[in-house]
Amino acid sequence: MQQDPRPWRHLYKRRACTDLARAQKAREPLCKYCLKRGFANDGSLTASGAPQASRRRRHVAADHIVPHKGDEALFFDPDNLQTLCPDDHDRNRQREELHGFSQERGPDGWPLDPRHPANR
């Protein structure tokens, strides 16, 4: 039997997590990354601004800015949360965590993240 690489998954089942996520989404109801791109997304759009076709993906998520890796103080810190649409949370943010920088590009095609290798 393979061990779960994310043993902190149980934290997401706590009532405090649900309450924290609900408060975050009430405080910041729009996707932070989409706002940077210039449009408001309450989950009804994709990260590109097109209408979200999948009903299951029409929501926003409370995302941990600094990955907690099981640190409960960081996990339950309301200042460590941002609101993201499913595309940004499930795809773009995961890629950013994996590589250490965002792949997002400006209108000129150049990477926006100062941590991107092209900006060093």
N, C-alpha and C positions, 0 to 999 in steps of 0.2 A: 504494500500500500504506500502510495506516494504522499509525502508530507506537504501540506498547503504552504506555498511560499509566502502567503500573506496571513499569518496567524492572527492578525488584528481584525479580521473581518467581523468578528463578534461585536465589535464596538458599534458597527452600523445598525445593529438590532436593538440598541438601547433607546429608551424613550428620550433621553437627553439628546441623542443625536437627531432624532426626528424633530424635536422642539427647536434645536439649534438651526437645522436646515430650514425649517418653516420661518423662523425669525430672519434668517439671512435673505430668503427670497422675498419677504415682505419689505425689508430694508432696501434691497437692491433687486427689483423685479426683472431687470433686463440683462441680457448677456453682456458682460464686460468687454469681451473680445469683439463682438459685433458692433458695440458702440464705438470702439476704436476704428472700425472699418467704415463708420459713418452711417449706420442705420440701427434702429431700435428693434430688438428681437426679444419677444416674450416667450419664445419657444415655438412660435407659429411659423418660423422661417428656418431655412438651413443656414449654415455659416456663410454661404455665398449670397444670401438674401432672397433665394427662391422660396416659394411656399413649401412648407414641410408636408410631404405627401403622406408620410406614415403617422397615423394617429398616436401610436405608441411613443413617438419621439417629439410630440408637441408638449414640451415642458421645459423648465430650466432646472439646473442642478446646482447645489451648493458644493463648491470645489475647494479643497485645501490648497492654499497658495504654496506653502512650504509642505512637501510631503511629510506626513507624520510618522510613518513606518512603525506604528504602534505606540508612539509616545502619547499617552492620554492627555497630558497638559496641552500639547500642540493640537491634538485631535479636537478637543472641546474648546479651543480658543476662538471666540467669535471674530477676532481681528485677523485670523488666519484663513478666512473664507472669502470667496468671490463667487458670483453667480455666472454660470456658463450655460449655453445651449448644448444639447446633446452632441452635435458635431464637434464643437470646440472641446467639450469635456472628454468625449470618448475617443476622439481622433487626434486633434491638434495638440491638446494639452498632454496626452500620453506620449506623443512624439517628442514634445518639448522636454518632458521629464527624462526620456530615454537618451536624447542627444545632448541635453544641457543648454539648448538654445531653441528659439522659435524659428520655424521655416517661413514665417509670414513675410511677404514682400510688399513693398510699396507700389504705387502706380507706375514707377519707372522700372520695376522688376528687381530692384536691389533689396536685399534682406534688411528688415527693420530692426531686428534685435542686435544690440551692440555686442552681444556674446557670440553672434554668428561668426564662423571662421573668416568669412569674406570681409568683415568689419574690423578685423584685428590688424 
